[in-house]
Amino acid sequence: MKTNSWKKTVGTALLCGVLGAAVSVAVQPAPTASAKGLETIIGTAVQAAAASQQVEATIKHYDKTEEGRQELFAAYQKKYGVSENYYRKQQLDAMMPRLTKGIAAVDPTIYQKPYLYFVNKQTSFNAFCSMGHVMSVNEGLYSLTEDENEVAVVLAHEMGHGQKNHVASSMRKKLNVAIGAAMVGSAVGGSVLTNLALNVLVNQIDTVSITKKDEWEADNLAFDYVINAGYNPGATAAIWQRVEEKYGKSKKNFAGEIFSPSDHPTHEQRRENYVKKLFEYSGKHVTAEKGVVKVNGKALVQPVAAEGKSGAERSYFVLGNLAAAYHNGHNKSNAYASGNTLMLGEQPIMACYSGDPSASELATLLNSIK
Ligand SMILES: [Zn+2]
């Protein structure tokens, strides 16, 4: 992978959602702290207060107004390029309304500020969400995974940052510095400062960092969003298994927001967090460990590598289907084989490939341990 600044940028995730929610929270009480910080930059309290007002006004513009959101959207498109991959565009056009509806089930505020999104031309594995719910997915994301369930996990993570405005405070600091500096000893204002802010938002995403706490919150929100949107909840753990297999355990291989370096959780910690959530979601009946799916503590299956996935990655998809089956009560019905697919009630559990046990063998075993 290239290590250009975009990756870093994206990676920091901050953008993710930075603009979105944070602003609203921060707008009222924040100016005191902002003005203090600005005073050290600018030198006088009067000028600092004026600069702080300008910062809040520009944040409000890009985060809250349709005009500002569209300007930000256009600026990101210009900076990162719009993908010509029609298939990916169509797929994203189908996924975003589905995820939006899923998020609305727990957070209806999403309808007040629908996401503006596009696939960009960057080849690194990344995605980001900025203020104003402006969001973008790199073409490079699809080189890591083409599985729609896993792509949904990445989008849901970014939208978690967006819904909670995680990046706003980081961006506010950057805007304070940039706008404060521009106002020192001069009378600039209005559109000059607005343009300056846009420049910061588009070009400095890469150096805005999201806290570890906020990363966990986005991961945990993504779990609920993905389930509410009807995707396989096991994809949450599966994508981190895939990332570890493809890129290694080191977080330093990534610069993108999703895999932010430094103090962020490791791939394994994030995967295991999801495994724990899947266990709870199943009513403590199902888990997966080292590639083996377990029901009530007993081994059901260790899938082989297939469908372009390792056995371990597949095990999390099986776990996700089983957890959903238990959560939705399908475990009260019998397991059976439908062609090469293991079913539990109405819930498909696992498509069996060459090297896997047969679906009927697994159905017999599942009925004896479920
Ligand atoms: Zn993130």
Boltz pocket constraint, residues with backbone or C-beta under 6 A from the ligand:
constraints:
  - pocket:
      binder: B
      contacts: [[A, 11], [A, 12], [A, 13], [A, 16], [A, 157], [A, 161], [A, 210], [A, 214], [A, 215], [A, 218], [A, 257], [A, 258]]
      max_distance: 6.0
